[in-house]
């Protein structure tokens, strides 16, 4: 099964395509390194952008990143999925 982000929810938060793709990869457990490399993006920068945009809604950083790998904070996974309208397809 694949997951999909509700476009209205994502645009309401100001998420761009790169941020959406990273979130989908993190929710699905899919690799994201090639995607970032192809677009010349730094993981930590994209994670910081996502965390900033979602902070007002959740009140905390929703993704942990050590510069090499990222993961959604387990305590916020359900809240984030609801916020983004993520559904199984």
C-alpha positions in Angstrom: 0.0 0.0 0.0 1.1 3.5 -0.7 0.4 6.6 1.3 -0.8 10.0 0.0 -0.9 13.5 1.5 -4.0 15.5 1.2 -2.9 18.4 -1.1 -5.2 20.9 0.5 -3.8 20.1 4.0 -0.2 20.3 2.7 -0.7 23.6 0.9 -2.5 25.0 4.0 0.7 24.3 6.0 2.8 25.8 3.2 4.6 22.5 2.4 6.3 22.4 -0.9 6.7 19.3 -3.1 10.1 18.4 -1.7 8.8 18.5 1.9 5.8 16.4 0.9 8.0 13.8 -0.7 10.2 13.5 2.3 7.3 13.2 4.6 5.8 10.5 2.5 9.1 8.6 2.4 9.3 8.8 6.2 5.8 7.6 6.7 6.2 4.8 4.3 9.6 3.7 5.4 11.0 4.3 1.9 14.5 5.5 1.1 14.8 9.2 0.5 18.5 9.7 0.0 18.5 9.5 -3.8 15.6 11.8 -4.0 17.4 14.4 -2.0 20.7 13.9 -3.9 19.0 14.3 -7.3 17.5 17.6 -6.2 20.6 18.8 -4.5 18.9 19.1 -1.1 20.3 18.7 2.3 18.3 16.4 4.6 18.7 18.7 7.7 17.6 21.8 5.7 14.4 20.1 4.5 13.6 18.7 7.9 14.1 22.1 9.5 11.7 23.6 7.0 9.1 21.0 7.7 9.5 21.4 11.5 9.1 25.2 11.2 6.0 25.0 9.1 4.3 22.4 11.4 5.5 23.8 14.7 2.4 26.1 15.2 0.1 23.2 14.7 1.9 20.5 16.8 3.9 22.7 19.2 7.1 20.8 18.8 9.5 19.4 16.2 7.9 16.4 14.5 11.0 15.0 12.8 14.3 14.1 14.4 17.4 14.5 12.2 21.0 13.9 12.9 22.1 15.1 9.5 22.4 11.6 8.1 19.0 10.1 8.8 15.6 11.4 9.8 12.6 9.9 11.4 9.2 11.1 12.5 8.9 11.5 16.3 6.8 8.5 17.4 4.7 10.6 19.8 3.6 12.8 17.0 3.2 10.3 14.1 -0.6 10.0 14.5 -1.2 13.7 15.0 1.0 14.5 11.9 -0.8 11.9 9.8 -4.2 13.4 10.8 -2.9 16.9 10.1 -1.7 16.0 6.7 -4.7 13.9 5.8 -2.4 10.9 5.1 -4.3 7.9 3.9 -3.4 4.4 2.8 -4.1 3.9 -0.9 
